[in-house]
Amino acid sequence: MKNGFLDRHKPILTALKEAGFQVDGVVEQEKKTVITISPSTEYPKEVHGNGIETQPDA
């Protein structure tokens, strides 16, 4: 794996985790990057306009 490979994709990986997905793998294929995800077992955090994070009602 190239140096800085995951550093380049860190913002999207972080966003996916915050949106409620679990990142299963990141693979570079030719000129494309494939990110494999699955639904997380935890609920995603909701951030309201006031900056307070809450969990959705079950």
C-alpha positions in Angstrom: 0.0 0.0 0.0 1.3 3.4 -0.9 2.3 5.9 1.8 -0.5 8.3 2.6 -3.1 6.1 0.9 -5.5 6.1 3.9 -4.7 9.7 4.8 -6.1 10.8 1.5 -9.4 9.0 2.1 -9.7 9.8 5.8 -12.3 12.5 5.5 -14.7 10.3 3.5 -14.1 7.4 5.9 -14.8 9.6 8.9 -18.0 10.9 7.2 -19.2 7.4 6.5 -18.7 6.3 10.1 -20.5 9.4 11.4 -23.4 8.6 9.0 -23.8 5.2 10.5 -21.8 2.9 8.3 -19.0 0.5 9.1 -16.1 0.6 6.7 -15.2 -3.0 5.8 -12.3 -2.3 3.4 -10.5 0.2 1.2 -8.8 -1.2 -1.9 -7.2 0.6 -4.8 -8.0 -1.0 -8.2 -6.2 0.5 -11.2 -7.2 4.2 -11.1 -10.2 3.8 -8.7 -10.6 3.4 -5.0 -13.2 0.9 -3.8 -14.6 1.4 -0.3 -16.7 -1.5 1.0 -19.2 -0.5 3.7 -22.0 -2.2 5.7 -24.6 -0.8 8.1 -23.3 -0.1 11.5 -24.7 -1.8 14.6 -25.0 1.6 16.3 -27.4 4.4 15.4 -25.8 7.3 13.5 -25.5 10.6 15.4 -27.8 13.4 14.5 -26.3 16.8 14.7 -28.8 19.6 15.0 -28.3 23.2 14.0 -27.4 24.1 17.6 -24.5 21.6 17.5 -26.0 19.2 20.0 -25.6 15.5 19.0 -28.5 13.2 19.8 -29.4 9.6 19.0 -32.5 8.9 17.0 -35.5 7.4 18.8 -35.7 3.6 18.5 
